[in-house]
Amino acid sequence: MKNLSPKTYIGNENMSVKAYTKAGFYSKSNTYDMSFYLYKDIVKASISIDKEDFEMSVDVTHNDNMFAPFYNPDDRHNNMVYEKSVKEYNRQMDALVKKGVLICESD
């Protein structure tokens, strides 16, 4: 199995509130927030982008508990759910890069 890991992203500070909301984010007082499923309705990514410094935090959960393989490489070996989740995460996030609201820091 190929060494698969989540790419890293940051928010694009040059985009407007309208661009973020059009891309599917909710504008809150200090953040842009979005969530989507990565694997069935079990593994979910919740993304928050700070409006001041455009740093992004990602919480990936499995049935509302932290999804450890997303954060810990030691838990990734031969894990089909992890592999499918990361592929979907990278796909969804790359789509947001194409919309201009995120910048990919890794490939």
C-alpha positions as CSV (number, residue, x, y, z in Angstrom):
1,M,0.0,0.0,0.0
2,K,1.2,3.5,-0.9
3,N,2.2,5.8,1.9
4,L,-1.0,7.9,1.9
5,S,-1.4,11.0,4.1
6,P,-3.6,14.0,4.3
7,K,-2.3,17.1,2.5
8,T,-2.0,20.4,4.4
9,Y,-4.0,23.5,3.5
10,I,-4.6,27.1,4.7
11,G,-7.3,29.6,4.0
12,N,-6.8,32.1,1.2
13,E,-6.8,35.5,2.8
14,N,-7.5,37.2,-0.6
15,M,-11.0,35.7,-0.8
16,S,-14.2,37.4,0.3
17,V,-16.8,36.2,2.8
18,K,-19.1,35.7,-0.2
19,A,-16.5,33.4,-1.9
20,Y,-16.2,31.3,1.3
21,T,-20.0,31.0,1.7
22,K,-20.4,30.2,-2.0
23,A,-17.9,27.4,-1.5
24,G,-20.0,25.9,1.3
25,F,-18.5,27.5,4.4
26,Y,-20.6,29.1,7.2
27,S,-19.4,32.5,8.2
28,K,-19.3,32.8,12.0
29,S,-18.0,35.7,14.0
30,N,-14.3,34.7,13.9
31,T,-14.2,31.7,11.6
32,Y,-15.4,30.1,8.4
33,D,-16.7,26.6,9.2
34,M,-17.6,23.5,7.1
35,S,-18.1,19.8,7.6
36,F,-18.4,16.8,5.3
37,Y,-18.3,13.1,5.4
38,L,-15.2,11.2,4.3
39,Y,-16.4,7.7,4.6
40,K,-20.1,6.8,4.5
41,D,-21.8,8.6,7.4
42,I,-19.2,7.4,9.9
43,V,-16.0,9.4,9.3
44,K,-16.5,13.2,9.3
45,A,-14.2,16.2,8.7
46,S,-15.0,19.5,10.4
47,I,-12.9,22.4,9.2
48,S,-12.5,25.8,10.8
49,I,-10.6,28.7,9.2
50,D,-9.6,31.7,11.4
51,K,-10.7,34.9,9.8
52,E,-7.7,36.8,11.2
53,D,-4.7,34.7,10.3
54,F,-6.5,32.2,7.9
55,E,-4.9,29.2,9.7
56,M,-7.1,26.1,9.4
57,S,-7.9,23.5,11.9
58,V,-9.3,20.1,11.0
59,D,-11.1,17.7,13.3
60,V,-11.7,14.2,11.9
61,T,-14.1,12.0,13.8
62,H,-15.3,8.4,13.6
63,N,-18.7,8.1,15.2
64,D,-18.1,11.4,17.1
65,N,-14.7,10.2,18.5
66,M,-11.3,11.3,17.2
67,F,-10.3,9.3,14.2
68,A,-6.8,8.4,15.3
69,P,-5.3,7.1,12.0
70,F,-5.8,10.6,10.5
71,Y,-3.4,12.0,13.1
72,N,-1.2,9.1,14.0
73,P,0.9,7.4,11.3
74,D,1.3,4.3,13.6
75,D,-2.4,3.6,13.3
76,R,-2.5,3.7,9.5
77,H,-1.2,0.3,8.4
78,N,-3.6,-1.7,6.3
79,N,-6.6,0.5,7.3
80,M,-9.0,0.6,4.4
81,V,-11.3,3.2,6.1
82,Y,-8.3,5.5,6.7
83,E,-7.2,5.1,3.1
84,K,-10.7,5.9,1.7
85,S,-11.1,8.8,4.1
86,V,-7.8,10.4,3.2
87,K,-8.5,10.1,-0.5
88,E,-11.9,11.7,0.0
89,Y,-10.4,14.4,2.3
90,N,-7.7,15.3,-0.3
91,R,-10.3,15.3,-3.1
92,Q,-12.7,17.6,-1.3
93,M,-10.0,19.9,-0.2
94,D,-8.5,20.1,-3.7
95,A,-11.9,21.0,-4.9
96,L,-11.9,24.0,-2.5
97,V,-8.4,24.9,-3.8
98,K,-9.9,25.1,-7.3
99,K,-12.6,27.4,-6.0
100,G,-9.9,29.6,-4.7
101,V,-10.7,29.5,-1.0
102,L,-7.9,27.2,0.1
103,I,-4.2,27.0,-0.6
104,C,-2.5,23.6,-0.6
105,E,0.8,23.7,1.3
106,S,1.8,20.2,0.5
107,D,1.4,17.6,-2.3
